[in-house]
Amino acid sequence: MTDTFLPLVRAQAKARKADPKLLIVKHPVGGLNEAELRERIATAFGELKLAVAA
């Protein structure tokens, strides 16, 4: 999911009493080539690993 849609996803999750696990990447992803998209995912995953380790 991209950061632009985070408020919408949180609102929908709250309405459904859900606690989704999300990996958030910088918006937009449309129009990126495979290498660029992989880089965005790798960056978000790296931040996730740092957050879990803290």
Stockholm file with secondary structure:
# STOCKHOLM 1.0

chainA/1-54         MTDTFLPLVRAQAKARKADPKLLIVKHPVGGLNEAELRERIATAFGELKLAVAA
#=GR chainA/1-54 SS CBGGGHHHHHHHHHHTTCCCCCCCBCSCCTTCCHHHHHHHHHHHHHHHHHHHHC
#=GC SS_cons        CBGGGHHHHHHHHHHTTCCCCCCCBCSCCTTCCHHHHHHHHHHHHHHHHHHHHC
//
